Amino acid sequence: MPSPLKSHPSGKSGGNNQAQTQSARDVMGQDQLRELAIVLVERVRKTASIDWNLKESVRARMKVMVKRLLREYGYPPDMQALAIELVLEQAKVFTEFEVETNRS
């Protein structure tokens, strides 16, 4: 899964996402941002089930988990909402990819 904080889930790098990542990097530092991305990927992989995004309660728990991790790692509060949605969208893409890969 690509770094949750680097690019848009469609694979296109959006200007706002790049600016957000740069601002987060300025506030947090490259190493801490990298560590956060690794932890987010690990937790998302453990939490996401095949149809997690269709179940509102599971999606809500995932959103809370991401928000807590962002806060724990000192992610800038004014950028958290966009980062949470980006991580959830990438988790959805990741689980869809995993399902397709496991079917083959």
C-alpha positions in Angstrom: 0.0 0.0 0.0 1.4 3.4 -0.8 2.2 5.7 2.0 -1.1 7.0 3.3 0.1 10.5 3.4 1.9 10.9 0.1 -0.5 10.7 -2.8 -4.1 10.4 -3.8 -5.6 6.9 -3.9 -6.2 7.2 -7.6 -2.4 7.3 -8.0 -2.5 11.0 -9.1 -0.5 13.4 -6.9 -2.8 16.2 -6.0 -1.3 19.6 -5.4 -3.2 20.0 -2.1 -2.0 16.5 -0.9 1.6 17.4 -1.8 1.3 20.7 0.0 -0.3 19.0 3.0 2.5 16.4 3.1 5.1 19.1 2.9 3.5 21.0 5.7 3.2 17.9 7.8 6.8 17.1 7.1 7.8 20.6 8.2 5.9 20.3 11.5 6.6 16.6 12.3 9.9 15.9 10.5 10.5 13.3 7.8 11.3 10.4 10.2 8.3 10.8 12.3 6.0 11.1 9.3 7.5 7.9 7.8 7.0 6.1 11.2 3.4 7.3 11.3 2.8 6.0 7.7 4.2 2.6 8.6 2.1 2.3 11.7 -1.0 3.4 9.8 -0.4 0.8 7.1 0.1 -2.0 9.7 -3.1 -1.0 11.6 -5.2 -0.6 8.5 -4.1 -4.0 7.3 -5.1 -5.6 10.6 -8.4 -3.7 10.9 -9.7 -3.9 7.3 -11.8 -6.8 6.3 -13.1 -7.5 2.9 -16.3 -5.4 3.2 -15.2 -3.1 6.1 -16.1 0.0 4.1 -19.7 -1.1 3.7 -20.2 -1.5 7.4 -20.6 2.0 9.0 -19.6 0.8 12.5 -16.4 -0.7 11.2 -15.7 2.4 9.1 -16.3 4.6 12.2 -13.9 2.5 14.3 -11.2 2.7 11.6 -11.7 6.5 11.4 -11.3 6.9 15.1 -8.2 4.7 15.0 -6.6 6.8 12.3 -7.5 10.0 14.1 -5.9 8.8 17.3 -2.7 7.8 15.5 -2.5 11.1 13.8 -2.9 12.9 17.1 -0.5 10.6 18.9 2.2 11.3 16.3 1.6 15.1 16.3 0.1 15.4 12.9 -1.1 19.0 12.4 -4.7 19.2 13.6 -5.8 21.5 10.8 -4.8 18.8 8.3 -6.2 15.8 10.0 -9.6 15.7 8.4 -8.2 15.4 4.9 -5.5 12.9 6.0 -8.2 10.7 7.6 -10.3 10.6 4.5 -7.2 9.9 2.4 -6.1 7.0 4.6 -9.7 5.5 4.5 -9.9 5.8 0.8 -6.5 4.2 0.4 -7.5 1.4 2.8 -10.5 0.8 0.6 -8.3 0.6 -2.5 -5.9 -1.7 -0.7 -8.6 -4.1 0.4 -10.1 -4.2 -3.1 -6.7 -5.0 -4.4 -6.1 -7.8 -1.8 -9.5 -9.4 -2.7 -8.7 -9.3 -6.4 -5.2 -10.7 -5.8 -6.4 -13.5 -3.6 -9.0 -14.5 -6.2 -6.4 -15.2 -8.9 
